[in-house]
Amino acid sequence: MFARPTFEELVAYAAGKTTPQDAARIEQQFAKHAADAQTVKCLRAVLAAGRAGALADPPEATLAAARALYAERRVAKASPSVWAELLETARRMIAELVFDSRPQAALAGIRGAGGAYQLAYRCELAEIDVEIEKAAAGASWRLMGQISPTGSAQPRCVMLVERGGSIPLTSVDPDEHGVFSLEAAQGAFDLLVILDNSVLVVPGIDMQ
């Protein structure tokens, strides 16, 4: 029985850098692990955006800030050439937090039911509205959001990663209206939103 592919193997597979035998082994596991197939889809979207050759060069300050979110210690296990392609080919933007309901609730002496709160982010590519709440049962949290592009680029995938990390913990395709929903255990996270030719980093997602 084959073991479940590691994330590093999924990265290599998405980039077409596995042997035919390894590729076949990985594909056999998709029936058991649908999340792995989704991760590959997201990784390929990033690579395809960069290979399309239609990307404008983002400001160096934006690139530097985005790279800082991807600590090198998090990607050391992956093939350097694969990670270089993933991290450098797609245009990257960092969304700015423009609204956080928690300070307003604290000033009013209100505590949201179940610790729920709302966040709003904005950048030149899109506006992102997020609501975070404790799940009804268990220790997990639920994140619901909507991506509203400001241009023609459409959201293709949303990934949840550890804060400052780059390995997707879970991912989902938004619907035709840009609506998405994710669940995760307690922790501090960032969201990565893949649009047609860009990766949008949404920092500061707290589920605790």
Protein Blocks (a to p, Z undefined) as FASTA:
>chain_A
ZZdddfklmmmmmnopacfklmmmmmmmmmmmmmlmmmmmmmmmmmmmmmnopaccddfk
lmmmmmmmmcfklmmmpcfklmmmmmmmpccdddddfbdfklmmmmnopacehhiacddd
ddfkbccdddddddfedjbdcdddddddfblbdcfbdcdddehiabdfbdcdddfkopac
ddddedddddddddfkbccddehiacZZ
